[in-house]
Amino acid sequence: MTTTPDAAEEAHQFTITHPFHPLVHQSFALLERRHAWGE
C-alpha cells in the first residue's frame, strides 16, 4: 500500500493566479506540455 499518487494516473492541473484575469483561482486540466529549450 502507498499513499503517494501514481504519476501515470495523476492528471496535471494548473491554476490561474493573475489577480486581474477573469478566471483567477480556477483550475484546469493540463492537456499538453511543451518545453522550448531556447526560452
C-alpha positions in Angstrom: 0.0 0.0 0.0 1.2 3.5 -0.8 0.0 7.0 -0.1 1.7 8.7 -3.0 -0.3 9.2 -6.2 0.7 7.3 -9.3 2.2 9.7 -11.8 0.8 7.8 -14.7 -2.8 8.2 -13.4 -2.5 11.6 -11.9 -3.9 14.4 -14.1 -1.8 17.5 -14.1 -3.6 20.7 -13.4 -2.8 24.4 -13.3 -4.5 27.3 -11.6 -4.8 30.9 -12.8 -3.2 33.2 -10.3 -3.1 36.6 -12.0 -5.3 38.8 -9.9 -7.0 40.6 -12.8 -7.6 37.6 -15.1 -11.3 36.8 -15.3 -10.7 33.1 -14.5 -8.5 33.8 -11.4 -8.5 30.9 -8.8 -9.9 28.4 -11.3 -8.1 25.2 -12.0 -7.9 23.4 -15.4 -6.5 20.1 -16.6 -3.2 20.3 -18.5 -3.8 18.7 -21.9 -0.3 19.1 -23.3 3.1 20.3 -22.1 5.9 21.6 -24.3 9.4 22.7 -23.4 11.1 25.3 -25.6 14.8 24.9 -25.0 15.8 28.3 -26.3 13.5 30.2 -23.9 
